[in-house]
Amino acid sequence: MEKYTIIDGNGSVDIEASTKAFRAGLIAQVAQNEELAYEIETAIDAVFDAQPGRMPKGMLIDGALANLNATSETHTSLTHAVENYLRANTSKDKGADGRRFAAIKGQKGGIQRLALPGQPVTALPAKA
């Protein structure tokens, strides 16, 4: 909070100026998060473009990290960001909920892309 607190000439907190500073910082943070989500989405789609079909989650994450040019300094934070993106966008009911990816259980399981960004999701049949 201190970095957004603006003190006026009398030594009092200028609430209006502080609110504007906080709003500007929040807008910048939201934009940064949206950019990272877009980069992650693009990196994951590149993995599926190179190897269509199902793949183990770990393999998908490793491929996305390679596409994101993860370094030893960014590896942990990018891994968490990719995992969070997949968690938010992976369906456990084979896409019936409109999510872009499906988690398939079983011997030939893994993560499968159901739709490209912006395209409607086609759910997998119940036996898939």
C-alpha positions as a Markdown table, in Angstrom:
| # | Residue | x | y | z |
|---|---|---|---|---|
| 1 | Met | 0.0 | 0.0 | 0.0 |
| 2 | Glu | 2.8 | 2.4 | 0.8 |
| 3 | Lys | 3.9 | 2.6 | -2.8 |
| 4 | Tyr | 0.4 | 3.9 | -3.8 |
| 5 | Thr | 0.1 | 6.3 | -0.8 |
| 6 | Ile | 0.4 | 9.9 | -2.0 |
| 7 | Ile | 1.1 | 12.5 | 0.7 |
| 8 | Asp | 0.0 | 16.1 | 0.1 |
| 9 | Gly | 1.8 | 19.3 | 1.1 |
| 10 | Asn | 0.3 | 19.2 | 4.6 |
| 11 | Gly | 1.7 | 15.7 | 5.3 |
| 12 | Ser | -1.8 | 14.1 | 5.0 |
| 13 | Val | -2.7 | 11.2 | 2.7 |
| 14 | Asp | -4.2 | 12.5 | -0.5 |
| 15 | Ile | -7.0 | 9.8 | -0.9 |
| 16 | Glu | -7.9 | 10.9 | -4.4 |
| 17 | Ala | -4.4 | 10.8 | -5.7 |
| 18 | Ser | -3.6 | 7.6 | -3.8 |
| 19 | Thr | -6.7 | 6.0 | -5.3 |
| 20 | Lys | -5.7 | 7.0 | -8.8 |
| 21 | Ala | -2.2 | 5.6 | -8.3 |
| 22 | Phe | -3.5 | 2.3 | -7.0 |
| 23 | Arg | -6.0 | 2.1 | -10.0 |
| 24 | Ala | -3.1 | 2.7 | -12.4 |
| 25 | Gly | -1.0 | 0.0 | -10.7 |
| 26 | Leu | -3.9 | -2.4 | -10.7 |
| 27 | Ile | -4.6 | -1.8 | -14.4 |
| 28 | Ala | -1.0 | -2.5 | -15.2 |
| 29 | Gln | -1.0 | -5.7 | -13.2 |
| 30 | Val | -4.2 | -6.9 | -15.0 |
| 31 | Ala | -2.6 | -6.2 | -18.4 |
| 32 | Gln | 0.6 | -8.0 | -17.4 |
| 33 | Asn | -1.5 | -11.1 | -16.2 |
| 34 | Glu | -3.5 | -11.1 | -19.5 |
| 35 | Glu | -0.3 | -10.9 | -21.5 |
| 36 | Leu | 1.2 | -13.9 | -19.6 |
| 37 | Ala | -2.1 | -15.9 | -20.1 |
| 38 | Tyr | -1.9 | -15.2 | -23.8 |
| 39 | Glu | 1.7 | -16.2 | -24.0 |
| 40 | Ile | 0.9 | -19.5 | -22.1 |
| 41 | Glu | -2.0 | -20.2 | -24.4 |
| 42 | Thr | 0.1 | -19.7 | -27.5 |
| 43 | Ala | 2.9 | -21.9 | -26.0 |
| 44 | Ile | 0.5 | -24.7 | -25.2 |
| 45 | Asp | -1.2 | -24.5 | -28.6 |
| 46 | Ala | 2.3 | -24.7 | -30.3 |
| 47 | Val | 2.9 | -27.9 | -28.5 |
| 48 | Phe | -0.3 | -29.4 | -29.7 |
| 49 | Asp | 0.3 | -28.1 | -33.2 |
| 50 | Ala | 3.7 | -29.9 | -33.3 |
| 51 | Gln | 2.2 | -33.1 | -31.8 |
| 52 | Pro | -1.6 | -33.4 | -32.2 |
| 53 | Gly | -3.6 | -35.8 | -30.1 |
| 54 | Arg | -3.3 | -36.6 | -26.4 |
| 55 | Met | -0.2 | -36.2 | -24.4 |
| 56 | Pro | 0.8 | -36.6 | -20.7 |
| 57 | Lys | 0.4 | -33.5 | -18.7 |
| 58 | Gly | 4.1 | -33.3 | -17.8 |
| 59 | Met | 5.1 | -33.6 | -21.4 |
| 60 | Leu | 2.7 | -30.7 | -22.3 |
| 61 | Ile | 4.0 | -28.5 | -19.5 |
| 62 | Asp | 7.7 | -29.2 | -20.5 |
| 63 | Gly | 6.9 | -28.3 | -24.1 |
| 64 | Ala | 5.1 | -25.1 | -23.1 |
| 65 | Leu | 8.0 | -24.1 | -20.9 |
| 66 | Ala | 10.4 | -24.7 | -23.8 |
| 67 | Asn | 8.2 | -22.5 | -26.0 |
| 68 | Leu | 8.2 | -19.8 | -23.3 |
| 69 | Asn | 12.0 | -19.9 | -23.2 |
| 70 | Ala | 12.0 | -20.7 | -19.4 |
| 71 | Thr | 15.3 | -20.1 | -17.7 |
| 72 | Ser | 16.4 | -21.4 | -14.3 |
| 73 | Glu | 15.2 | -18.1 | -12.8 |
| 74 | Thr | 11.7 | -18.3 | -14.4 |
| 75 | His | 11.2 | -22.1 | -14.4 |
| 76 | Thr | 9.3 | -22.4 | -11.2 |
| 77 | Ser | 7.0 | -19.4 | -11.6 |
| 78 | Leu | 6.3 | -20.3 | -15.3 |
| 79 | Thr | 5.6 | -23.9 | -14.3 |
| 80 | His | 3.0 | -22.7 | -11.8 |
| 81 | Ala | 1.5 | -20.3 | -14.3 |
| 82 | Val | 1.2 | -23.1 | -17.0 |
| 83 | Glu | -0.3 | -25.5 | -14.4 |
| 84 | Asn | -2.8 | -22.9 | -13.3 |
| 85 | Tyr | -3.8 | -22.1 | -16.9 |
| 86 | Leu | -4.3 | -25.8 | -17.6 |
| 87 | Arg | -6.3 | -26.3 | -14.4 |
| 88 | Ala | -8.6 | -23.5 | -15.4 |
| 89 | Asn | -9.0 | -24.6 | -19.0 |
| 90 | Thr | -9.1 | -28.4 | -18.7 |
| 91 | Ser | -12.4 | -30.2 | -18.5 |
| 92 | Lys | -12.9 | -33.4 | -16.4 |
| 93 | Asp | -16.1 | -34.2 | -18.3 |
| 94 | Lys | -14.6 | -34.4 | -21.8 |
| 95 | Gly | -15.4 | -30.8 | -22.8 |
| 96 | Ala | -19.1 | -30.8 | -21.9 |
| 97 | Asp | -18.4 | -27.7 | -19.8 |
| 98 | Gly | -17.0 | -25.7 | -22.7 |
| 99 | Arg | -13.3 | -25.8 | -21.7 |
| 100 | Arg | -10.7 | -26.0 | -24.4 |
| 101 | Phe | -8.8 | -29.1 | -23.1 |
| 102 | Ala | -10.0 | -32.4 | -21.8 |
| 103 | Ala | -8.3 | -34.7 | -19.2 |
| 104 | Ile | -8.6 | -38.2 | -20.3 |
| 105 | Lys | -8.0 | -41.0 | -17.8 |
| 106 | Gly | -6.7 | -44.5 | -18.5 |
| 107 | Gln | -3.8 | -46.1 | -20.2 |
| 108 | Lys | -4.0 | -43.9 | -23.3 |
| 109 | Gly | -5.0 | -40.9 | -21.3 |
| 110 | Gly | -3.5 | -37.4 | -21.1 |
| 111 | Ile | -4.5 | -33.9 | -22.0 |
| 112 | Gln | -6.3 | -33.4 | -25.3 |
| 113 | Arg | -7.0 | -30.1 | -27.1 |
| 114 | Leu | -10.7 | -29.8 | -28.0 |
| 115 | Ala | -10.7 | -26.4 | -29.7 |
| 116 | Leu | -8.4 | -23.7 | -30.9 |
| 117 | Pro | -8.6 | -20.3 | -29.1 |
| 118 | Gly | -11.9 | -18.5 | -29.9 |
| 119 | Gln | -13.5 | -21.6 | -31.5 |
| 120 | Pro | -16.4 | -23.4 | -30.1 |
| 121 | Val | -15.6 | -26.5 | -28.0 |
| 122 | Thr | -16.8 | -29.9 | -29.3 |
| 123 | Ala | -17.1 | -32.3 | -26.4 |
| 124 | Leu | -15.7 | -35.8 | -26.8 |
| 125 | Pro | -18.1 | -38.7 | -27.0 |
| 126 | Ala | -18.7 | -40.5 | -23.7 |
| 127 | Lys | -16.5 | -43.4 | -24.7 |
| 128 | Ala | -13.5 | -41.3 | -25.7 |
